[in-house]
């Protein structure tokens, strides 16, 4: 990778590597955790990266500055600005990802009730049923990669929570359409220069056509729900959004509902499937942990399983550095004057590897979460502040239930002793080889 050389301070920004922005983008995409940790080791708790397509990003990992940013005024810390680059084409202008201030608060007020702890718990049976169907299809005794299966499982759950079970025939078609949209967007969404429709075989052309198919199916379901006789009795996310009104009593437009629905589906698909892949990646290398989860489930308990999920999210947060707000005015952070227009962020993966908070930080040790919880500003797997993941409760419960349902029927081992490095897949950091494992039936 070459030697990291320090740049001179400009506009009061902290030091950082002198590599060209394109090189920094490529290093982050290919070895994101290793690159960030090298920068942290070289520059300390505050450093600046200049990343092609994004701009100047300043990372902070000390506790005090992290607290300041997390509790910062949403009018000063605009978390939507960076999402406009990669996410706007897929989630749309009404998504909570692409809004700030009052518009963002209105969006979250609409979505928060659907993902409270009690409501998310009620989805547990749906999750376990989907997990049992999925694990039954896995090959026994030969290597395969888990990530695509975790995507199928997670998408199945999210579709049923969002639309209900009575539209199951259309859900399979929508699942295929969403998968095509995400896969076709993986390359072109981070690189605006590629966004030219040169026909159905061009990268942007494939994405645009895949998105159009998703939109067609979602709008069809919106219109169907608006005309349904039992609309007021249904509890799925779509039904509640169709019935929702704002403070002035106005309902949502089809476009607003579409953006909220796609946001929920994409957020749940990418982050939860990646988190599950990393969790099984670690479990395959820790047979004792598998056995403890299996034994706990047999007793009808889940305390240790919850700790396993928390530790996996600490060691492998699916989104390494989000949210990444842009400051709308000059601010002083950790003694540095940060000019308006600069992106700032707590370095989540660096914070999660701080030995002061997490002794032996590179080891997978679920028991650390049986001894208490770290401060909120030192554990950020679902983001923070107003832009914290709206589906965090559902994601945690989904992971806990999937672990239990999978491990009650199979055991898993890794295909190689060496752990897989993380690479950037769209917006998440995923196992490079898809979390390859071998499974066998669990002994009864």
N, C-alpha and C positions, 0 to 999 in steps of 0.2 A: 504493500500500500504506500510505501514511501514514508519519509519522516514527516511528522506533523510539525510545521514551523509556525511560530507565533506571528500574528499581524500586529502592526502598530495600532493603538487606539484611535478611532475616528468617531467623532460626534459623541464621545463619552462611552462608546460601546465596550463591553468586556473583550478580552483577547479571544482568539480562536484560530483555527487552521487557515493557512494561506492558500490552500488548494482552490482551483477554479470552481465556481458554483456547480458546473456540470459534474465534475469529479466528486464533489461532496454529495450530490444527488445519487450518483451511482454507488458510492460507498454505503450510503444509508440504505439503498434498495437491496444491495447484495448482502451486507453484513450489518444490519441496523444496530443490534445490541452491542456487538464488538466495537463498532465505530463510535457509538455514543460513550461507551465505557472508556475507550482510549482517550477521547476528548476530556472526559471527566478526570481521568488519571493525570493528564497533561496539564489541564488548566484549572482544576479545582471545582468548586461548587457553582461557578458562574462562567459561562463561555458563550461565544457567538458562532453560529454557523451561517453560511450564505449558500442557499440551496436553489439551484435552477428550478424555475417554474413557481417557486414559493416566495423567495426573497430572504430577508435577514431575520433569523430566529435566534433569540437569546434564551438560553437554558439556565434555570435556577434550581438548585437542589437543597440549599440550606433551609432549615425549618422556618425561620422568621420570614424570609421572602416568600416562601411557599404559602404561608398563612396569609400574607398581604395580597398575593395574586388571587388566591381562592376566594377571599372575602371582598375582592375589589368591586368597585362600582361598575355595573354592567354597561353604563354609558361610556366608560373609559376603556373597558376591556371587551372588545367586540370579538366574540368567538366565532361568528359566522363568516368573517372575511376570508379565512383560509379555506373554508368549506366551499365557498363560491367557485373555487378553481376546480376541485375534483368532484364535488357532490351535486352541485346545481343541475347538471344535465340529467342526472338520474333521479334525484328526489324532488326537484322543482322549487319554485320561488316561495311556496307557502310552507315548506318544511321547517320544522324547528331547528334543523341543522343550518339553515340559511337565513335565519332571522335573529335579530337582537332586540334588546330593550322591550318596549311595550308589546310589539308584535310577537316576540318570542315568548313573553310571559303568557299572552293569550293562548298561544299554541300549546304550551305546557299545561295550562289549566284545563284544556280540552282532553289531553292525553293522560295526565296523571291518574285520574280515577280508574282507568282500565288496568293499571299495573301496580296497584297497591299490594301489600303483602298478602292480605286475605284473599283478594281476587286471584292473585298469582298462585296461591296454594290450591285454589279450586281447580287449577289446570293440571294438577299433579297426575290425575288419572289419565288424562289425554297424553301427557308426556310418557308415562310408563307403558301405555299401550303402544305408542309409536316406537319406543325403544325396543320392546319385545319383537315387534314386527321386523325392525331393522336388523337386530342381532341374529334373528333366525336366518337371514339371507347371507350372512357372512361365511366365507369359506373356512373350513376347519383344516388345520395342519399345514397351511401354506401361506407364505407372506402376502400381504395386501396392505394398501394404504388406507388409513381411517378417515382422512379429512373429507374426501368426497362423500363418504357415508354419513359423516357428521353433518355435512351440508344438507343432505337429503332428509335426515332426521329432523334437524332444526327447522328447515323450511316447512316440513309437514306439520310440525307443532304450531309454528307461527301462522300458517294459513288457517288452521282449524280455530285457533284463538281469535283470529281476525275476522273470519267469515262464517264460522260455525260449520257443523258437519253436514247440513242438509244440501250443501252445494258441492259435495265431494267430487262428482264427475268433472266439474269445472276446475276444481282445485288442482287436479293432476295436470291439466293443460296449463294452468297459470304457473304451477311449479316449474314446468319445462321452460315456459317463456321467461320467467325471472332468472332461471339459471343461465339461459342464453344471453340475457341482457347483461348480467354480471360478468360472465366470461368474456363477452365481446368488449366490455368496457374496461377490463383490467389494464390493457395497454394504453388505450387512447385517453381515458379520463385524466390521468396524471400529466398528460402531455398535450396541452391545448394546440400546439402546432400541428398535430395530426388530425384535428377536427375538420376534415374536409370530406364531404360526401362525394366520392368518386365512383359510386355505383355499389351494388349489393355485395360485391366481393372485397371492397376496400374496408379497412378497419373501422373507420367512422360510419361508413354505410351499413355495416353489419350491426353496429350498436344502435343506430337510429331506427333501423327496421325492427330490431328486437324490442326496443323501448316502445315503439308504436304498437306492437302486439300486446305487450303488458298493459299499456294504457287502454287498448280496446277491451280487454277482458275485465279490467278493474271498472271501467265506466259501465260496462254491461251489468256488473254486479251491483254497482251503485243504483242504477236505474231500476233494477229488479227489486232491490230492497226498498226503495222509495214507494214502489207500487204494491208491496207485500201487505196483506191484510193483518198479519201478526207482527208488524214492525215494532209496535210499542212494547211487546212482550219479550222480545229477543234481547240477549245480553252480550252478543259478540261485538267486537270493536266497530265494525262497519255499521251495524244497526244503531249503536250509540252515537256515532259521528253523524249519521243521517238525521238523527233526531235532535242533535245538539243545536243550541242557540248561544249567541254571545250576549253581553250585558244589555245590548239594545234590543234583544229578542230576535235578531236576524239569524237565519240558518246559514250553513256553510254551502258554498258553491261546489259544483262537481269537481272543479279543479283543486279547491282546497282539500276536499275529502280524498281525492286521488293522491295528493302529495303527502298527506298524513299517513295514508295506508302504505304507500311505497316506502316511506321513511321507517315505519314500524317493521316492515318485512325485511328491508335491506339491513337495518341496524341489527335485528335479531339474527339474521342469517349469517352475516360475516363475523360478528364478534363472538357469538355463542358457539358456532361451529368451530372456530379457531381455538377458543378456550377449551372446549371438550377435546379437541385433537391433542393439545398440549397436556391436558390432564391424563389422558390414556398413554401418551408418550412417557410420562413420568411413572405412571402405575406399572407399565410393562417392565420398567427397570427396578421396581420395588415390590416384589412378590409379597413381602410381609404386610405392606400397606393394603394390597388387594385383599389379603386374607382378613385383615381387621375390618375393612368395609363390609365384606361378605358376612362375617360373624356378627357385626353390629346390626346389619339388616335383618338377619335371622332373629334377633332379639326385638325387632321393631323399633330400634333407636336410630338416631342419625347425627349425633353430636360429632363423632369422629369424621363422618362423611362431609359435614359442613367444613370442618377444619381442612380436609383434603382439598376441597374446592377453593377455599381462601388461600391456601398455600400455593396451589397451582396458579391462581390469578396474581399472586405476588411475584412468583418466579417468572411467569410468562404473561404479563398483561397483553391482551390481544392488540390494543392500540398503545404504542409505546410512549407517546408524548401528547395525547390529547386531553382536553381541548387546547388549541393554540390561538389565544386571542391576539388581536392587533390593538395596540394602544392608540386611542384617538387623540391623545394630547401627550405632551412630554411628561414623563414620570421619573422619579428617582427610586431605584430598586437596588438594594445591597450596595449602596454607595455609587452606583453608576447612573448617569443621566441618560435615559432611554428616550429617543425622539419619537414623536408621533409617527405612525405608519410602520413601526417595528413590531414584529411578532414576538411574544414572550410566552414562556410556558414552564411549569414545574416539570423537570425531567423524570417522568414516572418510573421508568425502568431503573434509572440511577438511584432514585429515592428508595425503591424496593430492594436495592442491593447495598444499602448503607449498613455496614456492620455494626454501627452504633445502635440502630433500631432492630437489626436482624442478624444476630450472631451466625456465623457460617452461612452467609447470604447465598452462596451458590449451591447449597444443598437443599434437597427437597425434604423438608421436615414439618409435616402437618402438625406435630405436637406443639409447635410454637403457638398455634392459634387455640390450643386448649388452655393456655395459661393466661389468656386475656387478649384484648384487641389493641392494636397500635392506635395512636392518635389519628384522627381523620385526615390530617394533612400529610401523614406519612404512609398512607395506604390508599391508592388512587386507581384501582383497576377499572372502575366505571366512569372515570373522569371526576369532575368536581364542579361545585357552584351551580349556577342556573342551567348549565349545559351538561350536568351529570346525566348519564344514560337513563332515559325514562323507563326502560325495561329492565333495570338492574335487579329488581326483586324477582321477576319472572326468570331472568337468566340464571340467577343463583339456584332457584328452586328447580329449574329444568336440569341444570348440571347435577345437582344432588340426586334427583330421581333417575336420570340416565345412568349415573354411576351404579346405583343400587340395582337397577333392572338389568344392566349388562353383566355385572360381576356375579349376580346370582346364578347365571347360566354358563359363563365362560371364564377361563383364565387367559392371560395374555403374556407373551414374552416379546422382547425386541428382536428385530432381524439383525442388528449389529450392536455391539456393546457401547459404541461411541454415540453420544446423544446427537440428534440432528440440530444443525444451526437454524436460526430463524432467518427468514427472508420476507421481504415485503410483498404481499399479495393484495393488490388494491389498497385498502386502508389499514389492513391488519398485518401483524408479524406472525407468520405461520411456519410450522416445521417444513424445512426445505424439501424433504421427500414425502411429505404428506402424513407423517407419523406411521411408519410401516411397522406392523406387528404380525405375530402368529398367534392364533387363538386355538384353544382346546376346550372341550366341555369341562365345566367345573365339577370337582368331585363332590358327591352328596354325602 
